[in-house]
Amino acid sequence: MTTNQAIDYLNREGNFRVPCSRYGRDTAECARVAYASDVIASSMNGEGMSETSLDYMMGLVVNDSDDVEYLIREYGPVYGFDPDDYLS
């Protein structure tokens, strides 16, 4: 799955407000964080990215999970994601 395909999949139902997430104010902002987190997690667990893994990660992002921040801070640079670009 390409980056654009993953982002499109995560935004498939529209752009909704996400008032309680530190990772973004709406679906579009949260999607890029979910994508980055899923690239990291999928690479680490060896299972690869899927619609299921993207849905799971988006759930963590919109529900403000600390796990997302940990993945991006600790492993983002290894996978080409600058934590400053994804975390406030």
C-alpha positions as CSV (number, residue, x, y, z in Angstrom):
1,M,0.0,0.0,0.0
2,T,1.4,3.4,-1.0
3,T,1.4,6.4,1.3
4,N,-1.4,8.0,-0.8
5,Q,-3.5,4.9,-0.7
6,A,-3.1,4.6,3.1
7,I,-4.0,8.2,3.7
8,D,-7.0,8.0,1.3
9,Y,-8.2,4.8,3.1
10,L,-8.0,6.6,6.4
11,N,-10.0,9.6,5.1
12,R,-12.5,7.5,3.2
13,E,-15.5,8.5,5.3
14,G,-14.7,12.2,5.3
15,N,-12.9,14.7,7.4
16,F,-14.4,14.9,10.9
17,R,-13.4,16.9,13.9
18,V,-11.3,15.0,16.5
19,P,-11.6,17.3,19.6
20,C,-9.7,15.2,22.1
21,S,-6.6,14.1,20.3
22,R,-3.2,15.7,20.7
23,Y,-2.3,14.3,17.3
24,G,-4.7,16.4,15.2
25,R,-7.9,18.4,15.2
26,D,-9.5,16.4,12.4
27,T,-9.4,13.1,10.5
28,A,-6.9,14.5,7.9
29,E,-4.4,15.6,10.5
30,C,-4.8,12.4,12.5
31,A,-4.4,10.2,9.3
32,R,-0.8,11.2,8.7
33,V,0.1,10.4,12.3
34,A,-1.7,7.1,12.1
35,Y,0.1,6.3,8.8
36,A,3.5,7.0,10.3
37,S,2.8,5.0,13.4
38,D,1.5,2.1,11.3
39,V,4.6,2.1,9.1
40,I,6.7,1.8,12.3
41,A,4.6,-0.8,14.0
42,S,4.1,-2.9,10.9
43,S,7.8,-2.9,10.1
44,M,8.6,-3.8,13.7
45,N,6.2,-6.7,13.9
46,G,6.9,-8.0,10.4
47,E,3.2,-8.3,9.5
48,G,3.1,-5.4,7.0
49,M,0.5,-2.7,6.7
50,S,-3.1,-3.5,6.1
51,E,-6.5,-1.9,6.3
52,T,-6.9,-3.6,9.7
53,S,-3.7,-2.3,11.0
54,L,-4.5,1.2,9.7
55,D,-7.9,1.1,11.4
56,Y,-6.3,0.0,14.6
57,M,-3.7,2.7,14.6
58,M,-6.2,5.4,13.6
59,G,-8.2,4.3,16.7
60,L,-5.2,4.8,18.9
61,V,-4.5,8.2,17.4
62,V,-8.1,9.6,17.7
63,N,-8.3,8.3,21.2
64,D,-5.0,10.0,22.2
65,S,-3.0,6.9,23.1
66,D,0.4,7.4,24.6
67,D,1.6,4.4,22.5
68,V,1.5,6.5,19.3
69,E,3.8,9.1,20.8
70,Y,6.2,6.5,22.1
71,L,6.4,4.8,18.7
72,I,7.1,8.1,16.8
73,R,9.5,9.5,19.4
74,E,11.5,6.3,19.9
75,Y,11.4,4.8,16.4
76,G,10.3,7.5,14.0
77,P,13.8,8.6,13.1
78,V,14.8,5.0,12.3
79,Y,12.0,4.8,9.8
80,G,12.4,8.3,8.3
81,F,9.8,10.2,10.4
82,D,10.9,13.3,12.3
83,P,9.0,13.3,15.6
84,D,8.8,17.1,15.5
85,D,6.7,16.9,12.3
86,Y,4.2,14.6,13.9
87,L,4.0,15.5,17.6
88,S,3.3,18.9,19.1
